[in-house]
Amino acid sequence: DGTNLPVVLMGDFNVKPDDPWLEKISERLKSAAAARNNYEFTWSTYNPNRQIDYIFVPKTAEVLSYEVHKFRISDHRPVTAEIEL
């Protein structure tokens, strides 16, 4: 929290989007998925039923794209975002 540099935070958070745990992150960063209105499920690969993988970016960043990929390389679906700082 002590840096003035842009921060990108991403990974498997194991919580759904409405979990209070994400509120602290949302005070400083925004969800790339929400910025693109894309709420596709990321877990599990074979029967997706929840979003638990996230990419958070600076609130001033423009999210140019956000995608949940359908290929199977783990138990989670890969997530990518293109952003402009």
N, C-alpha and C positions, 0 to 999 in steps of 0.2 A: 504494500500500500504506500510505500515511501518513495516510489519512483514517478518521475514525470514522463518517462518514456512510454510509448504505446505497448500495451500488454495484450497478448492473445493467450487464452486459457482454453484447453481442450482435453477431452478424454471421456472415459467411462466414469460417470458420477454415481451410478447405481441408485438414482432417485428420479421420480417423474417430474415433469415441468412445474407442477403446482406445489412441490415440496418446499417448506419454509427454509430449508437449508440453502436453497439457491437464492433466496432474497438478498443475502449479504453480497453475493457476487453481482447480482443485478443492480445494486446501488452504484457500481462503478463501470460495469460492462453490460453489453447487450447480447442476446442470443442471436446468432446468425440465422438459425431456423426461423425464429419469430420475425426477424427483419424481412425474410422472404416469404412469410406465411406458409412455411413448409413444416408440417408437424408429422412427417412420416415416422413410423416406428423404426427403431434401430436394433431392437433385441426381441426375439432371437432371429438368427438368420433364416431358419427353416419355417418358423411360425411367428412372425413379428407381431407383438402385442403391447409394446410400450416403448417410449422414447427415454433412454437413459444415457445416451452419448451426446455430448454437446460441444459446440465451438462458441466461445464467448469472445467478443471483440470490443475495441473501444467504442464508446457511444458515438464518437465523431466519425467512425469509419463507415464507408459505404460498402454494403454487402452486395457484390455484383452477382454472385451465384451461390447456391447452397444445394447440395445433392446428397441423398442417401442412396448408395449404390446397391444393386441387387445381387452382385456376385458374392460367392460364399468362400471366405478365406479364414473365418473364425466363427465363434458363436454370436458375434455382433456384425451388423452391416456397416461397412465403411462409410464415413461421412467426410465430405470435402466442402470447402468454401473458398471462394475467391473474394478478396476484400481489397479496398483501396483506402489507404491511410491518409 
